[in-house]
């Protein structure tokens, strides 16, 4: 799995756990719906870490907690 795919899946999993929509997540994090959708949909090939930080803040989790998921254990390195 590539990093961007793992990030997208992690966001989707967190939203599902909290029973919130992607639209609500965008609103909560102060991001545009299109920004969050582009990450989820794979259009964004390199999401900014600041974007992930804003998502984490809105979900009340630390960045370390976001990346401390098995999704990130065996990633394909993209060069």
N, CA, C and O atoms as a MOPAC input file, in Angstrom:
PM7 MOZYME 1SCF
protein

 N      0.85000 1    -1.17600 1     0.00000 1
 C      0.00000 1     0.00000 1     0.00000 1
 C      0.89400 1     1.23800 1     0.00000 1
 O      1.92700 1     1.27800 1     0.66900 1
 N      0.48200 1     2.22700 1    -0.75100 1
 C      1.21300 1     3.49500 1    -0.80100 1
 C      0.79900 1     4.39200 1     0.37100 1
 O     -0.26200 1     4.20100 1     0.96500 1
 N      1.63600 1     5.35500 1     0.69000 1
 C      1.39900 1     6.25400 1     1.81400 1
 C      0.06800 1     6.99200 1     1.65900 1
 O     -0.71500 1     7.07000 1     2.60600 1
 N     -0.18500 1     7.53100 1     0.46600 1
 C     -1.42300 1     8.29800 1     0.26500 1
 C     -2.65800 1     7.42300 1     0.41500 1
 O     -3.69900 1     7.89200 1     0.87400 1
 N     -2.55200 1     6.17000 1     0.03800 1
 C     -3.67600 1     5.24200 1     0.21800 1
 C     -3.90600 1     4.95700 1     1.69900 1
 O     -5.04900 1     4.88500 1     2.15100 1
 N     -2.82600 1     4.79400 1     2.44700 1
 C     -2.93900 1     4.55000 1     3.89000 1
 C     -3.54400 1     5.75400 1     4.60300 1
 O     -4.37100 1     5.59500 1     5.50000 1
 N     -3.13600 1     6.95500 1     4.20800 1
 C     -3.69700 1     8.16600 1     4.80500 1
 C     -5.19100 1     8.24600 1     4.52900 1
 O     -5.97200 1     8.55000 1     5.43100 1
 N     -5.59200 1     7.98100 1     3.30500 1
 C     -7.01000 1     8.02100 1     2.93900 1
 C     -7.81400 1     6.99800 1     3.73800 1
 O     -8.88600 1     7.31100 1     4.25400 1
 N     -7.29700 1     5.78700 1     3.83600 1
 C     -8.00800 1     4.74500 1     4.58800 1
 C     -8.09000 1     5.09200 1     6.07400 1
 O     -9.10700 1     4.84000 1     6.72000 1
 N     -7.03200 1     5.66100 1     6.60300 1
 C     -7.02600 1     6.03300 1     8.01900 1
 C     -8.07400 1     7.10700 1     8.29500 1
 O     -8.78800 1     7.04300 1     9.29600 1
 N     -8.16100 1     8.08900 1     7.41000 1
 C     -9.17800 1     9.13500 1     7.56600 1
 C    -10.56700 1     8.52900 1     7.50100 1
 O    -11.42400 1     8.84900 1     8.32500 1
 N    -10.79800 1     7.66200 1     6.53500 1
 C    -12.10900 1     7.02200 1     6.41500 1
 C    -12.44400 1     6.19500 1     7.65200 1
 O    -13.57400 1     6.23300 1     8.13800 1
 N    -11.47300 1     5.45500 1     8.15800 1
 C    -11.69400 1     4.63700 1     9.35800 1
 C    -12.03400 1     5.50300 1    10.56700 1
 O    -12.94200 1     5.18300 1    11.33300 1
 N    -11.29900 1     6.59800 1    10.73000 1
 C    -11.56800 1     7.49100 1    11.85800 1
 C    -12.94600 1     8.12300 1    11.75200 1
 O    -13.64400 1     8.26700 1    12.75500 1
 N    -13.33900 1     8.49800 1    10.55000 1
 C    -14.67800 1     9.06700 1    10.35400 1
 C    -15.75400 1     8.03000 1    10.66500 1
 O    -16.76500 1     8.34000 1    11.29600 1
 N    -15.52600 1     6.80900 1    10.22000 1
 C    -16.48900 1     5.74200 1    10.48700 1
 C    -16.60000 1     5.47000 1    11.98300 1
 O    -17.70300 1     5.31200 1    12.50600 1
 N    -15.45900 1     5.41600 1    12.67700 1
 C    -15.45700 1     5.18500 1    14.12300 1
 C    -16.24400 1     6.25500 1    14.86800 1
 O    -16.90600 1     5.97400 1    15.86600 1
 N    -16.16300 1     7.48500 1    14.37200 1
 C    -16.81300 1     8.61600 1    15.03600 1
 C    -18.17500 1     8.95100 1    14.43600 1
 O    -18.85400 1     9.87900 1    14.87400 1
 N    -18.55600 1     8.17800 1    13.42900 1
 C    -19.84500 1     8.36300 1    12.77200 1
 C    -20.01300 1     9.78600 1    12.22300 1
 O    -21.04500 1    10.42800 1    12.42000 1
 N    -18.96800 1    10.25800 1    11.53000 1
 C    -19.05600 1    11.56900 1    10.89200 1
 C    -18.76200 1    11.42900 1     9.39800 1
 O    -18.02100 1    10.54100 1     8.97600 1
 N    -19.34700 1    12.30500 1     8.62300 1
 C    -19.15600 1    12.27700 1     7.17400 1
 C    -17.87400 1    13.01700 1     6.79300 1
 O    -17.30100 1    13.75600 1     7.59400 1
 N    -17.45100 1    12.80400 1     5.57700 1
 C    -16.29800 1    13.53100 1     5.04900 1
 C    -16.59300 1    15.02600 1     5.02000 1
 O    -15.72200 1    15.84500 1     5.31500 1
 N    -17.82100 1    15.37300 1     4.66400 1
 C    -18.21400 1    16.78600 1     4.65000 1
 C    -18.11000 1    17.40700 1     6.03800 1
 O    -17.62100 1    18.52600 1     6.19000 1
 N    -18.57200 1    16.67600 1     7.04800 1
 C    -18.49300 1    17.19000 1     8.41500 1
 C    -17.03900 1    17.30800 1     8.86300 1
 O    -16.67300 1    18.27000 1     9.53800 1
 N    -16.20900 1    16.33400 1     8.49000 1
 C    -14.79000 1    16.40100 1     8.82100 1
 C    -14.15500 1    17.64600 1     8.20600 1
 O    -13.38200 1    18.34300 1     8.86400 1
 N    -14.48000 1    17.92200 1     6.95300 1
 C    -13.94500 1    19.11400 1     6.29000 1
 C    -14.35800 1    20.37400 1     7.04900 1
 O    -13.53800 1    21.26100 1     7.28400 1
 N    -15.60700 1    20.44400 1     7.42200 1
 C    -16.10900 1    21.59700 1     8.16700 1
 C    -15.40900 1    21.73000 1     9.52200 1
 O    -14.99500 1    22.82200 1     9.91100 1
 N    -15.28200 1    20.61800 1    10.22900 1
 C    -14.64500 1    20.61100 1    11.54600 1
 C    -13.17700 1    21.03700 1    11.47900 1
 O    -12.67400 1    21.70400 1    12.38300 1
 N    -12.50300 1    20.64900 1    10.40600 1
 C    -11.07000 1    20.90400 1    10.29400 1
 C    -10.73600 1    22.21000 1     9.59100 1
 O     -9.57100 1    22.60100 1     9.51900 1
 N    -11.75400 1    22.88300 1     9.07300 1
 C    -11.51800 1    24.13900 1     8.37400 1
 C    -10.92500 1    23.96400 1     6.99200 1
 O    -10.35300 1    24.89700 1     6.42800 1
 N    -11.06300 1    22.77200 1     6.45400 1
 C    -10.58600 1    22.48000 1     5.10400 1
 C    -11.76500 1    22.49400 1     4.14400 1
 O    -12.91600 1    22.33900 1     4.55000 1
 N    -11.46500 1    22.68000 1     2.88400 1
 C    -12.54700 1    22.60100 1     1.90700 1
 C    -12.92600 1    21.14500 1     1.70100 1
 O    -12.11200 1    20.23900 1     1.87700 1
 N    -14.17200 1    20.94400 1     1.32900 1
 C    -14.64500 1    19.59000 1     1.04400 1
 C    -13.81000 1    18.97500 1    -0.07500 1
 O    -13.49500 1    17.78500 1    -0.03500 1
 N    -13.45300 1    19.78000 1    -1.06700 1
 C    -12.68500 1    19.25800 1    -2.20000 1
 C    -11.28900 1    18.79900 1    -1.77800 1
 O    -10.75500 1    17.84500 1    -2.34300 1
 N    -10.70200 1    19.46400 1    -0.79900 1
 C     -9.38600 1    19.04400 1    -0.31100 1
 C     -9.46700 1    17.67200 1     0.32500 1
 O     -8.66200 1    16.79000 1     0.02400 1
 N    -10.43500 1    17.49400 1     1.20100 1
 C    -10.58900 1    16.20100 1     1.87400 1
 C    -10.98300 1    15.12200 1     0.86200 1
 O    -10.47600 1    14.00200 1     0.91700 1
 N    -11.87700 1    15.45500 1    -0.05000 1
 C    -12.28800 1    14.49200 1    -1.07600 1
 C    -11.12300 1    14.09400 1    -1.97400 1
 O    -11.02900 1    12.93600 1    -2.38100 1
 N    -10.24000 1    15.02600 1    -2.28800 1
 C     -9.10800 1    14.69900 1    -3.15500 1
 C     -8.13800 1    13.73700 1    -2.46300 1
 O     -7.50600 1    12.91400 1    -3.12400 1
 N     -8.02000 1    13.83700 1    -1.15200 1
 C     -7.19500 1    12.87900 1    -0.41100 1
 C     -7.86500 1    11.51600 1    -0.40200 1
 O     -7.23400 1    10.50400 1    -0.70600 1
 N     -9.13800 1    11.49300 1    -0.05600 1
 C     -9.89100 1    10.23900 1     0.02500 1
 C     -9.97500 1     9.55300 1    -1.33600 1
 O     -9.83800 1     8.33400 1    -1.43900 1
 N    -10.20000 1    10.34400 1    -2.36400 1
 C    -10.36500 1     9.79800 1    -3.70600 1
 C     -9.08000 1     9.48600 1    -4.43900 1
 O     -9.11500 1     8.94300 1    -5.54400 1
 N     -7.94100 1     9.82000 1    -3.84400 1
 C     -6.66700 1     9.51300 1    -4.46900 1
 C     -6.16200 1    10.54600 1    -5.46200 1
 O     -5.11500 1    10.35200 1    -6.08000 1
 N     -6.89400 1    11.64100 1    -5.62200 1
 C     -6.43300 1    12.69800 1    -6.53300 1
 C     -5.20300 1    13.40300 1    -5.98800 1
 O     -4.30800 1    13.78200 1    -6.74400 1
 N     -5.16100 1    13.57700 1    -4.68700 1
 C     -4.02000 1    14.22200 1    -4.03900 1
 C     -2.91200 1    13.18700 1    -3.90300 1
 O     -3.04500 1    12.22400 1    -3.14900 1
 N     -1.84000 1    13.38200 1    -4.61800 1
 C     -0.73200 1    12.42200 1    -4.61200 1
 C      0.25200 1    12.66200 1    -3.47600 1
 O      1.08100 1    11.80200 1    -3.17700 1
 N      0.16300 1    13.82900 1    -2.84300 1
 C      1.08900 1    14.16900 1    -1.78300 1
 C      0.42500 1    15.13500 1    -0.80700 1
 O      0.73400 1    16.32600 1    -0.81700 1
 N     -0.48800 1    14.63700 1     0.04300 1
 C     -1.16600 1    15.53400 1     0.98100 1
 C     -0.17300 1    16.18800 1     1.93600 1
 O      0.75300 1    15.54100 1     2.42600 1
 N     -0.37400 1    17.45800 1     2.18900 1
 C      0.51100 1    18.19100 1     3.08500 1
 C      0.32800 1    17.70800 1     4.51700 1
 O     -0.77500 1    17.35900 1     4.93800 1
 N      1.41800 1    17.69700 1     5.24600 1
 C      1.35800 1    17.27500 1     6.64200 1
 C      0.48700 1    18.22800 1     7.45200 1
 O     -0.17100 1    17.80400 1     8.40200 1
 N      0.47500 1    19.50300 1     7.09100 1
 C     -0.37500 1    20.46700 1     7.78100 1
 C     -1.85300 1    20.10500 1     7.61900 1
 O     -2.64600 1    20.30500 1     8.53800 1
 N     -2.21500 1    19.58300 1     6.47400 1
 C     -3.58900 1    19.13300 1     6.25100 1
 C     -3.92600 1    17.97600 1     7.18400 1
 O     -5.00700 1    17.94300 1     7.77300 1
 N     -3.00800 1    17.03400 1     7.31800 1
 C     -3.22200 1    15.89300 1     8.21600 1
 C     -3.28200 1    16.38200 1     9.66200 1
 O     -4.08200 1    15.87900 1    10.45100 1
 N     -2.45600 1    17.34200 1    10.01200 1
 C     -2.47900 1    17.91400 1    11.36900 1
 C     -3.83400 1    18.55000 1    11.65100 1
 O     -4.38800 1    18.36600 1    12.73500 1
 N     -4.36700 1    19.28700 1    10.70000 1
 C     -5.67700 1    19.91900 1    10.89100 1
 C     -6.76800 1    18.87600 1    11.06800 1
 O     -7.68000 1    19.05800 1    11.87500 1
 N     -6.67800 1    17.79100 1    10.32100 1
 C     -7.64700 1    16.70600 1    10.46700 1
 C     -7.51200 1    16.07800 1    11.85300 1
 O     -8.51400 1    15.82300 1    12.52200 1
 N     -6.29000 1    15.83200 1    12.27900 1
 C     -6.06300 1    15.26700 1    13.61300 1
 C     -6.60900 1    16.17800 1    14.70000 1
 O     -7.27300 1    15.71500 1    15.62700 1
 N     -6.33400 1    17.45600 1    14.58900 1
 C     -6.84000 1    18.41000 1    15.57800 1
 C     -8.36200 1    18.36800 1    15.65500 1
 O     -8.93500 1    18.39500 1    16.74400 1
 N     -9.00700 1    18.30200 1    14.50600 1
 C    -10.46900 1    18.29600 1    14.50000 1
 C    -11.03600 1    17.00100 1    15.08100 1
 O    -12.15300 1    16.98700 1    15.59800 1
 N    -10.26800 1    15.92100 1    14.99700 1
 C    -10.70700 1    14.63600 1    15.55200 1
 C    -10.19500 1    14.42900 1    16.97900 1
 O    -10.44500 1    13.39400 1    17.59700 1
 N     -9.48000 1    15.42600 1    17.48900 1
 C     -8.94200 1    15.40200 1    18.84300 1
 C     -7.99500 1    14.21500 1    19.07000 1
 O     -8.05800 1    13.52900 1    20.09000 1
 N     -7.11500 1    13.99800 1    18.08100 1
 C     -6.06900 1    12.99000 1    18.22900 1
 C     -4.72900 1    13.63300 1    17.88400 1
 O     -4.66800 1    14.64000 1    17.17900 1
 N     -3.67300 1    13.03900 1    18.38800 1
 C     -2.32800 1    13.51500 1    18.08700 1
 C     -1.88300 1    12.92800 1    16.74900 1
 O     -2.36600 1    11.88300 1    16.31400 1
 N     -0.96100 1    13.62300 1    16.12100 1
 C     -0.41600 1    13.15900 1    14.84800 1
 C      0.19800 1    11.77000 1    14.99200 1
 O      0.06200 1    10.92700 1    14.10600 1
 N      0.87100 1    11.54100 1    16.11200 1
 C      1.47400 1    10.22200 1    16.36100 1
 C      0.40600 1     9.12600 1    16.38100 1
 O      0.61900 1     8.02100 1    15.88000 1
 N     -0.72900 1     9.45200 1    16.96100 1
 C     -1.82400 1     8.48800 1    17.03900 1
 C     -2.38000 1     8.18200 1    15.64500 1
 O     -2.74000 1     7.04300 1    15.34600 1
 N     -2.44400 1     9.20500 1    14.80700 1
 C     -2.92500 1     9.01600 1    13.43800 1
 C     -2.05700 1     7.99200 1    12.71000 1
 O     -2.56800 1     7.08200 1    12.05800 1
 N     -0.73600 1     8.15100 1    12.83000 1
 C      0.18600 1     7.27400 1    12.10200 1
 C      0.51500 1     5.98200 1    12.83900 1
 O      1.19300 1     5.11600 1    12.28700 1
 N      0.04700 1     5.83600 1    14.07600 1
 C      0.30300 1     4.61700 1    14.85200 1
 C     -0.76700 1     3.58000 1    14.56900 1
 O     -1.39600 1     3.05000 1    15.48400 1
 N     -0.96200 1     3.30400 1    13.31200 1
 C     -1.97000 1     2.33600 1    12.87100 1
 C     -1.27800 1     1.32100 1    11.97400 1
 O     -0.30600 1     1.64700 1    11.29200 1
 N     -1.77400 1     0.10100 1    11.97600 1
 C     -1.15900 1    -0.96500 1    11.17600 1
 C     -1.14000 1    -0.65300 1     9.68100 1
 O     -0.35700 1    -1.23900 1     8.93400 1
 N     -1.99400 1     0.26000 1     9.24800 1
 C     -1.99000 1     0.65600 1     7.83800 1
 C     -0.62300 1     1.18300 1     7.39900 1
 O     -0.25700 1     1.07700 1     6.22900 1
 N      0.12000 1     1.74500 1     8.33800 1
 C      1.38200 1     2.37400 1     8.00800 1
 C      2.59400 1     1.45900 1     8.25700 1
 O      3.73600 1     1.90700 1     8.14800 1
 N      2.35400 1     0.19300 1     8.58800 1
 C      3.45500 1    -0.70400 1     8.92500 1
 C      4.31600 1    -1.11800 1     7.72700 1
 O      5.54300 1    -1.08100 1     7.82300 1
 N      3.72800 1    -1.49700 1     6.63700 1
 C      4.47700 1    -2.01700 1     5.48400 1
 C      4.12400 1    -1.26600 1     4.22300 1
 O      3.47500 1    -1.79700 1     3.32200 1
 N      4.55800 1    -0.03100 1     4.17300 1
 C      4.20800 1     0.81700 1     3.03400 1
 C      5.17700 1     0.64500 1     1.88600 1
 O      6.35600 1     0.35100 1     2.08400 1
 N      4.65900 1     0.83400 1     0.67300 1
 C      5.51800 1     0.89600 1    -0.51300 1
 C      6.16800 1     2.26900 1    -0.51400 1
 O      5.49900 1     3.28400 1    -0.32300 1
 N      7.43700 1     2.29300 1    -0.72400 1
 C      8.15300 1     3.57800 1    -0.79700 1
 C      8.07300 1     4.08200 1    -2.23500 1
 O      8.48800 1     3.41100 1    -3.17900 1
 N      7.53000 1     5.27600 1    -2.36400 1
 C      7.38200 1     5.88000 1    -3.67800 1
 C      8.51000 1     6.87600 1    -3.89400 1
 O      8.69000 1     7.79700 1    -3.09800 1
 N      9.24600 1     6.69900 1    -4.93600 1
 C     10.33700 1     7.63000 1    -5.24200 1
 C     10.00000 1     8.45300 1    -6.45200 1
 O     10.79600 1     9.29500 1    -6.86700 1

